Amino acid sequence: MNLLKKIIFRMFRIATGKKGVYGKIGVRNKFANGVFLEELAVLGNYNYIGPYSMINNGVVGNYCSIGPGVKIGQGRHSLSYITTFQKISSELIGHSLNTIPSRVGNDVWCGANVVIMQGVKIGDGAVIGANAVVTQDIPDYAIAVGIPAKVIKYRFNNETIKLIKESNWYNKDIVKAKEIIKSLEKLV
């Protein structure tokens, strides 16, 4: 029965022009051409996903801007077994490519070709520079660049970050979010 449901779901997605978008998806997201969301992916609301981006084992918050070619939560192959080939390692040792999901907070901007490894957490408001490979957690409102990605600075001071977090604007619909952001801009 699950296989039949999966087939019907995929056929519906193809018929509605969302060929590679299969995960749990919130409202008012915009997908460019060639986007692929695996069944394990969870996507919040009001996000933009750039062309040829892929979310495998990942959870993405609200109001994120994901640039072209971004990869989130790609599979981890078995490194300590004789082979890294998944068809063999899954059968012989029960290895799974998907272990701990990547978590991308709210209002995160990922530049072009960013790679976020499985199990990594990206904080709210963070900016990840183009071509970065994120191998460890990135705090709220940090700007991280490089391979491996390292925090180079923060977007705001601690007091402003606290104020933004307390506003919880990114969990509101777009009309209310705009109102809250306008009032925050006056305080900052």
Buried (B, 14 or more C-beta within 10 A) or exposed (E): EEEEEEEEEBEEBEEEEBBBBBBEBBEEBEBBEBBBBBEBBBBBBBBBBBBBBBBBBBBBBBBBBBBBBBBBBBEBEBEEEEEEEBEBBEEEEEBEBBEEBBBBBBBBBBBBBBBBBBBBBBBBBBBBBBBBBBBEBBBBBBBBBEEEBBBEEBBBEEEBBEBBBEBEBBBBEEEEBEEBBEEBEEEE
